[in-house]
């Protein structure tokens, strides 16, 4: 019997890693000079976060990072995507620098080096300093100017310890969901024009992040954006449905990836938004369109699309019993990996793509006799890795995969109810227990093939 294609090895230079974010795991929310973030404030507003959960302790990674990296290394995970807490570096977003914050990350990077783990560092993963929000947050260019200074500071400080940089994480979440729908911090519901302006300011910050790495990152430093792009899957892999899906993809991603790569907002996007278009100042797109070294994609699910009348795209609604995780938005569609990476490469010409997040969230995953038998997550992981392998086999320049997340953590408005980790965190004792999925992924990483 001939072995299936996905049983063959991943490329020798393919990067396997795990991911987490500062606000979700560090805790120490008000220690050593750290300023208040918008999530520290949002979590204390009644009804905003599940059970009123706060980020105050989280996984206590701030005090336990060395044991966490020892565990990571014992499982064979040698690449870790993390983020730096902006309010830990600049408590007010700008103004006075907090040296204790820089010192913490120096200790953290030293521990990673000791354990043989390479850092992939995200500059901004949602924890905006509350002081900047008080001055307009993402609606204001004050935040852009503050981010430029913050990016310069951290790249200069950590250039000797970090070569892999990511500017922003999931622009849609901290703009549209935060300032349009109001479901994420700071919980505002603004007009379409204001929301579009927040997108523009976030893109400017991305540009400043790229600029900072080019100026201060040192030899070998690389940088890119991580985007939770809108993903679609053709209902059938026929030329008609694939063409319809690609048209959907281009339209839905015009205001982020389309704008970055065109060096301007695409005409069809401007026609759609009309008077709600963002204000663009001279020189903005010189910054926004600075060349990057890679594109990170956070991929969880997708929309099914088919060719409709006259060949136009048509989304297909999911039936009520379509399979999903406990996260109500996370419908399980492994093909999203293949089509997101393929379309990103075909539409925008990227030569290096990384899946910077992929995972699934479930509520009750108890430790029983020292084990967490999360076969549902193992199945999710295996099926999505198959689609990643297929993409590589079809010539997509996919260079790495980071599983979300290394450890159960603070899942934003879902608090501690929802668990994405492959390591279980007991929030009462803070004990760590690798789940079955952690051992499965360790075997995949070790053998570099799907098992």
Secondary structure, DSSP 8 states (H G I E B T S, - for coil): ----GGGS---TT-EEEEE--HHHH---TTSTT---BHHHHHTTSTTSSGGG--SSSTT-HHHHHHHHHHHHHHTT--EEEEE--HHHHSTTSSSS--HHHHHHHHHHHHHHHHTT-EEEEEEESS--BHHHHTTTGGGSHHHHHHHHHHHHHHHHHHTTT--EEEEEE-HHHHHIIIIII--STT-----HHHHHHHHHHHHHHHHHHHHHHHHHS-TT-EEEEEE----EEESS-SHHHHHHHHHHHHHHTIIIIIHHHHTS--HHHHHHHGGG-----TTHHHHHT---SEEEEE----EEEEE-GGG-EEEE---TT--B-SSTT-B--THHHHHHHHHHHHHH--S-EEEEE----BS----BTTB---HHHHHHHHHHHHHHHHHHHTT--EEEEEEE-SB----GGGTTT-B--SEEE-TTT--EEE-HHHHHHHHHHHHTS--
